[in-house]
Each structure stands twice: as structure tokens, then as C-alpha cells.
Amino acid sequence: MLADGKRKEIEFSKFFKNVNEATKEQDIHEHWDFCVKYDVKMIKRRKRHEDYDETIHWVELKNVNGDKGWLYGEADYFSFEILDYWIVVKREDLAEFIAKKCASKQWSNRPALYKLYQRNGRKDVITMVKTIDLMYISADIVKKND
């Protein structure tokens, strides 16, 4: 039974890239098998001094130093916040989605949906996405606890 259970853990863990496996002691005493990496993204604003807007989210392709952005980091999943829910999106699915939506590599001198944007004095490359599109490609949508 124990060997069968371990095989199932390994089979299930293959759905994820960066699995941290529990030690034998953690499995026995804490009752968990492996951890998956999430990067949590809070609800955003379109512009710095505006109200929060749950209809959009920002995606970082390059960070402020010009290095790979969080889209290409080591997270397995992103959890995007909206007012009442968390939208859980697999990193690989979001990267593929952004590659298709931004395939034309159009740049904008101000924030715009699916256009590449770089802030003044920064080396970042970001784009704005519709929350409804994140919902469409989501792995899960989780209601917040009130």
C-alpha cells in the first residue's frame, strides 16, 4: 500500500514543475506530500492614483532591471486577486496566452491591453490583461473567505 501511495504522489506531482517533496518526518507528522510554488498578485490599479480595478491585471515580462519578469520565474501558479475571488492560473498557460496575445509585439507609450509598455526610466516590459481572460485560462477560481 505504501509503495502504491508513493507512486500516486509521484504521478500527481508530475503536473507541476517545481515540486518540493516532504521529508519522511513531514509526511508522517505533518501529513503532506509536496509543495507547489504560487506567486500571489494583488488587485491592481490602471494608473497609480486611481481606484483598484478588478477588470484588469498587469503581467511583467521583464523586471525593472531588464531581467526576466515574474511571468518567466519559477512559480508554478499565479493567484490573481479580485474583490471576492482568487483566480489561479498555471504559469505555463499564462506565458502561452501572453505570447499569442502579444505576438505582434506592439508597443504603447501608455498602458494598454495586450500592448507592451515600459515605464519612464525603467527597463521593465509589462502588459495589461483582462481579468475575464485570466478566468478563461484559469486552473481554478477560489472564493475568498469573508
Backbone as CSV, one residue per row, in Angstrom:
resi,resn,N_x,N_y,N_z,CA_x,CA_y,CA_z,C_x,C_y,C_z
1,MET,0.819,-1.193,0.000,0.000,0.000,0.000,0.864,1.258,0.000
2,LEU,1.898,1.238,0.831,2.770,2.400,0.940,3.436,2.708,-0.395
3,ALA,3.911,1.692,-1.079,4.568,1.872,-2.385,3.571,2.399,-3.418
4,ASP,2.339,1.883,-3.393,1.303,2.367,-4.309,1.006,3.840,-4.052
5,GLY,0.905,4.197,-2.789,0.650,5.585,-2.428,1.760,6.500,-2.909
6,LYS,2.996,6.072,-2.750,4.147,6.867,-3.194,4.115,7.028,-4.708
7,ARG,3.763,5.986,-5.437,3.664,6.063,-6.902,2.613,7.093,-7.314
8,LYS,1.495,7.123,-6.596,0.435,8.092,-6.894,0.891,9.517,-6.597
9,GLU,1.635,9.698,-5.528,2.186,11.027,-5.219,3.082,11.496,-6.356
10,ILE,3.952,10.617,-6.825,4.864,10.955,-7.923,4.083,11.233,-9.200
11,GLU,3.091,10.411,-9.478,2.253,10.607,-10.672,1.569,11.975,-10.621
12,PHE,0.984,12.308,-9.479,0.289,13.588,-9.339,1.270,14.752,-9.404
13,SER,2.445,14.618,-8.811,3.410,15.714,-8.768,3.938,16.080,-10.147
14,LYS,3.792,15.192,-11.125,4.270,15.474,-12.480,3.445,16.559,-13.171
15,PHE,2.301,16.931,-12.590,1.527,18.040,-13.124,2.230,19.374,-12.852
16,PHE,3.210,19.362,-11.958,3.896,20.577,-11.531,5.370,20.494,-11.881
17,LYS,5.997,21.657,-12.060,7.411,21.688,-12.412,8.328,21.679,-11.193
18,ASN,8.069,22.545,-10.244,8.979,22.756,-9.122,8.399,22.201,-7.834
19,VAL,8.383,20.898,-7.718,7.780,20.253,-6.564,8.831,20.080,-5.470
20,ASN,8.486,20.549,-4.276,9.325,20.309,-3.108,8.691,19.168,-2.335
21,GLU,9.362,18.046,-2.313,8.823,16.845,-1.680,9.013,16.893,-0.168
22,ALA,8.037,16.388,0.544,8.118,16.327,2.005,9.157,15.305,2.427
23,THR,9.775,15.567,3.559,10.635,14.551,4.155,9.739,13.460,4.727
24,LYS,10.321,12.347,5.074,9.544,11.250,5.658,8.851,11.721,6.940
25,GLU,9.568,12.523,7.753,9.010,13.020,9.011,7.835,13.974,8.740
26,GLN,7.964,14.848,7.741,6.875,15.766,7.401,5.657,14.994,6.897
27,ASP,5.899,13.967,6.098,4.796,13.153,5.579,4.060,12.471,6.732
28,ILE,4.796,11.910,7.668,4.191,11.171,8.773,3.516,12.104,9.787
29,HIS,4.211,13.175,10.187,3.715,14.010,11.282,2.905,15.226,10.830
30,GLU,3.232,15.790,9.671,2.519,16.985,9.202,1.479,16.648,8.140
31,HIS,1.541,15.445,7.608,0.550,14.926,6.654,0.477,15.718,5.353
32,TRP,1.630,15.920,4.722,1.654,16.494,3.378,2.735,15.808,2.568
33,ASP,2.573,15.839,1.225,3.475,15.095,0.348,4.427,15.990,-0.452
34,PHE,3.916,17.104,-0.949,4.782,18.012,-1.694,4.187,19.411,-1.717
35,CYS,5.040,20.382,-1.999,4.622,21.786,-2.087,4.751,22.258,-3.526
36,VAL,3.886,23.187,-3.886,3.891,23.793,-5.213,4.063,25.296,-5.012
37,LYS,4.797,25.953,-5.924,5.077,27.383,-5.780,3.991,28.240,-6.422
38,TYR,3.451,29.158,-5.604,2.466,30.138,-6.048,3.067,31.528,-5.928
39,ASP,2.741,32.394,-6.868,3.093,33.801,-6.793,1.772,34.553,-6.734
40,VAL,1.512,35.232,-5.643,0.228,35.889,-5.413,0.279,37.329,-5.912
41,LYS,-0.720,37.701,-6.710,-0.805,39.041,-7.306,-2.051,39.745,-6.788
42,MET,-1.840,40.824,-6.074,-2.986,41.543,-5.518,-3.712,42.322,-6.603
43,ILE,-4.924,42.732,-6.279,-5.732,43.534,-7.189,-4.951,44.812,-7.538
44,LYS,-5.058,45.287,-8.774,-4.230,46.400,-9.252,-5.061,47.616,-9.649
45,ARG,-4.340,48.669,-9.966,-4.928,49.902,-10.494,-4.457,50.042,-11.939
46,ARG,-5.230,50.715,-12.761,-4.764,51.019,-14.115,-3.633,52.040,-14.052
47,LYS,-3.829,53.051,-13.229,-2.830,54.097,-13.028,-2.632,54.291,-11.528
48,ARG,-1.476,54.804,-11.167,-1.048,54.902,-9.776,-2.083,55.511,-8.824
49,HIS,-2.741,56.580,-9.184,-3.620,57.277,-8.241,-5.105,57.005,-8.479
50,GLU,-5.411,55.976,-9.225,-6.811,55.603,-9.457,-7.243,54.539,-8.454
51,ASP,-8.529,54.256,-8.438,-9.047,53.178,-7.585,-8.601,51.830,-8.132
52,TYR,-8.672,50.813,-7.271,-8.374,49.457,-7.718,-9.392,49.043,-8.775
53,ASP,-8.929,48.253,-9.737,-9.764,47.865,-10.872,-9.677,46.353,-11.048
54,GLU,-10.754,45.654,-10.705,-10.719,44.196,-10.792,-10.900,43.676,-12.213
55,THR,-11.055,44.558,-13.192,-11.258,44.101,-14.576,-9.950,43.899,-15.324
56,ILE,-8.833,44.339,-14.746,-7.524,44.187,-15.408,-6.482,43.679,-14.413
57,HIS,-5.399,43.154,-14.973,-4.205,42.814,-14.196,-2.991,43.106,-15.060
58,TRP,-1.885,43.363,-14.408,-0.624,43.598,-15.095,0.174,42.301,-15.140
59,VAL,0.925,42.103,-16.225,1.822,40.958,-16.337,3.207,41.507,-16.661
60,GLU,4.202,41.054,-15.905,5.576,41.522,-16.052,6.398,40.538,-16.879
61,LEU,6.812,40.974,-18.079,7.656,40.149,-18.939,9.132,40.359,-18.623
62,LYS,9.505,41.599,-18.308,10.857,41.940,-17.840,10.709,42.806,-16.608
63,ASN,11.621,42.634,-15.657,11.529,43.426,-14.433,12.226,44.781,-14.600
64,VAL,12.241,45.589,-13.551,12.789,46.948,-13.648,14.274,46.975,-13.982
65,ASN,14.969,45.875,-13.795,16.391,45.781,-14.148,16.613,45.253,-15.565
66,GLY,15.523,44.899,-16.262,15.639,44.342,-17.608,15.828,42.835,-17.626
67,ASP,15.782,42.210,-16.445,15.888,40.748,-16.356,14.514,40.128,-16.563
68,LYS,14.462,38.797,-16.651,13.167,38.147,-16.860,12.199,38.551,-15.757
69,GLY,10.976,38.794,-16.164,9.949,39.191,-15.221,9.326,37.986,-14.553
70,TRP,8.369,38.260,-13.665,7.777,37.161,-12.902,7.039,36.157,-13.770
71,LEU,6.609,36.554,-14.966,5.949,35.607,-15.866,6.865,34.431,-16.209
72,TYR,8.160,34.674,-16.223,9.127,33.635,-16.596,9.937,33.151,-15.392
73,GLY,9.418,33.372,-14.199,10.083,32.937,-12.977,9.818,31.471,-12.677
74,GLU,9.972,31.104,-11.433,9.893,29.700,-11.031,8.567,29.306,-10.399
75,ALA,7.610,30.209,-10.375,6.302,29.858,-9.813,5.621,28.826,-10.701
76,ASP,4.869,27.953,-10.094,4.041,27.012,-10.847,2.717,27.669,-11.220
77,TYR,2.207,28.483,-10.289,0.905,29.122,-10.457,0.967,30.571,-10.005
78,PHE,0.076,31.369,-10.569,-0.180,32.714,-10.079,-1.587,32.718,-9.516
79,SER,-1.775,33.455,-8.461,-3.099,33.628,-7.889,-3.421,35.112,-7.958
80,PHE,-4.335,35.481,-8.861,-4.697,36.882,-9.088,-5.908,37.238,-8.244
81,GLU,-5.794,38.317,-7.506,-6.882,38.749,-6.643,-7.894,39.608,-7.399
82,ILE,-9.169,39.347,-7.156,-10.239,40.273,-7.497,-11.051,40.450,-6.216
83,LEU,-12.100,41.229,-6.243,-12.773,41.592,-4.990,-13.208,40.395,-4.150
84,ASP,-13.861,39.426,-4.746,-14.406,38.310,-3.975,-13.730,36.967,-4.223
85,TYR,-12.782,36.913,-5.157,-12.199,35.632,-5.568,-10.700,35.741,-5.799
86,TRP,-10.074,34.579,-5.871,-8.700,34.418,-6.353,-8.795,33.620,-7.652
87,ILE,-8.141,34.102,-8.692,-8.102,33.393,-9.972,-6.742,32.721,-10.058
88,VAL,-6.734,31.400,-10.084,-5.492,30.625,-10.095,-5.182,30.233,-11.534
89,VAL,-3.999,30.649,-12.001,-3.596,30.413,-13.385,-2.233,29.724,-13.396
90,LYS,-2.137,28.670,-14.172,-0.867,27.967,-14.331,0.108,28.886,-15.085
91,ARG,1.341,29.000,-14.591,2.328,29.899,-15.191,2.522,29.606,-16.677
92,GLU,2.646,28.347,-17.021,2.859,27.970,-18.431,1.687,28.409,-19.311
93,ASP,0.459,28.279,-18.802,-0.722,28.688,-19.571,-0.743,30.191,-19.779
94,LEU,-0.371,30.947,-18.753,-0.338,32.405,-18.890,0.763,32.833,-19.856
95,ALA,1.921,32.212,-19.780,3.019,32.554,-20.687,2.624,32.291,-22.142
96,GLU,1.961,31.173,-22.377,1.499,30.840,-23.728,0.429,31.839,-24.194
97,PHE,-0.481,32.180,-23.315,-1.541,33.133,-23.630,-0.949,34.503,-23.991
98,ILE,-0.016,34.985,-23.188,0.617,36.284,-23.434,1.409,36.250,-24.732
99,ALA,2.094,35.167,-25.005,2.857,35.047,-26.257,1.934,35.191,-27.466
100,LYS,0.751,34.599,-27.395,-0.203,34.702,-28.512,-0.803,36.099,-28.607
101,LYS,-1.246,36.636,-27.463,-1.914,37.940,-27.469,-0.961,39.081,-27.822
102,CYS,0.305,38.928,-27.502,1.296,39.982,-27.754,2.245,39.603,-28.891
103,ALA,1.822,38.674,-29.735,2.687,38.164,-30.810,3.149,39.265,-31.753
104,SER,2.324,40.279,-31.962,2.695,41.360,-32.883,3.741,42.287,-32.277
105,LYS,3.998,42.145,-30.989,4.990,42.949,-30.258,4.738,44.448,-30.405
106,GLN,3.471,44.834,-30.414,3.129,46.253,-30.497,3.450,46.940,-29.181
107,TRP,4.070,48.107,-29.281,4.415,48.904,-28.114,3.439,50.056,-27.984
108,SER,3.261,50.511,-26.766,2.407,51.655,-26.498,3.153,52.600,-25.564
109,ASN,2.942,53.907,-25.736,3.606,54.858,-24.843,2.787,55.116,-23.570
110,ARG,1.670,54.385,-23.430,0.863,54.411,-22.207,0.267,53.015,-22.016
111,PRO,-0.164,52.702,-20.810,-0.724,51.365,-20.564,-1.899,51.062,-21.487
112,ALA,-1.878,49.881,-22.094,-2.954,49.446,-22.990,-3.028,47.925,-22.972
113,LEU,-4.231,47.411,-23.191,-4.430,45.966,-23.211,-3.573,45.302,-24.281
114,TYR,-2.823,44.291,-23.861,-2.040,43.425,-24.752,-1.041,44.173,-25.624
115,LYS,-0.633,45.355,-25.179,0.452,46.102,-25.829,1.606,46.133,-24.830
116,LEU,2.805,46.106,-25.335,3.978,46.154,-24.471,4.192,47.591,-24.020
117,TYR,4.548,47.747,-22.766,4.682,49.072,-22.177,5.904,49.081,-21.280
118,GLN,6.653,50.194,-21.334,7.830,50.351,-20.485,7.707,51.691,-19.773
119,ARG,7.819,51.673,-18.461,7.701,52.903,-17.689,8.961,53.755,-17.850
120,ASN,8.781,55.067,-17.795,9.907,56.000,-17.934,10.995,55.708,-16.919
121,GLY,12.235,55.642,-17.384,13.366,55.420,-16.507,13.509,54.001,-16.004
122,ARG,12.721,53.086,-16.521,12.780,51.685,-16.084,13.118,50.796,-17.271
123,LYS,13.580,49.590,-16.993,13.886,48.630,-18.047,12.831,47.527,-18.110
124,ASP,11.716,47.755,-17.415,10.685,46.723,-17.370,9.896,46.672,-18.675
125,VAL,9.258,45.539,-18.907,8.303,45.378,-20.001,7.090,44.713,-19.374
126,ILE,5.956,45.418,-19.449,4.731,44.918,-18.852,3.599,45.033,-19.864
127,THR,2.537,44.316,-19.600,1.335,44.429,-20.414,0.127,44.284,-19.500
128,MET,-0.976,44.817,-19.946,-2.218,44.747,-19.192,-3.099,43.666,-19.817
129,VAL,-3.715,42.833,-18.962,-4.599,41.770,-19.437,-5.980,41.928,-18.809
130,LYS,-6.985,41.430,-19.498,-8.341,41.432,-18.965,-8.487,40.315,-17.941
131,THR,-9.128,40.617,-16.852,-9.398,39.605,-15.836,-10.234,38.464,-16.404
132,ILE,-11.177,38.785,-17.270,-12.031,37.738,-17.858,-11.183,36.736,-18.646
133,ASP,-10.097,37.194,-19.270,-9.204,36.282,-19.988,-8.446,35.381,-19.009
134,LEU,-8.058,35.938,-17.867,-7.417,35.107,-16.842,-8.387,34.047,-16.347
135,MET,-9.654,34.424,-16.217,-10.670,33.460,-15.791,-10.831,32.348,-16.822
136,TYR,-10.756,32.720,-18.081,-10.912,31.742,-19.163,-9.805,30.690,-19.143
137,ILE,-8.567,31.105,-18.839,-7.437,30.162,-18.836,-7.131,29.617,-17.441
138,SER,-7.961,29.955,-16.466,-7.669,29.592,-15.076,-7.719,28.082,-14.836
139,ALA,-6.944,27.666,-13.859,-6.974,26.287,-13.378,-8.034,26.157,-12.283
140,ASP,-8.321,27.282,-11.617,-9.288,27.267,-10.528,-9.685,28.700,-10.206
141,ILE,-10.851,28.863,-9.631,-11.304,30.140,-9.107,-11.791,29.851,-7.697
142,VAL,-11.199,30.551,-6.730,-11.448,30.252,-5.322,-12.119,31.441,-4.656
143,LYS,-13.249,31.199,-4.027,-13.965,32.261,-3.313,-13.175,32.624,-2.059
144,LYS,-13.044,33.928,-1.805,-12.373,34.384,-0.591,-13.251,34.097,0.616
145,ASN,-12.613,33.893,1.725,-13.356,33.756,2.992,-13.737,35.139,3.472
146,ASP,-14.992,35.332,3.782,-15.454,36.651,4.248,-15.227,36.819,5.727
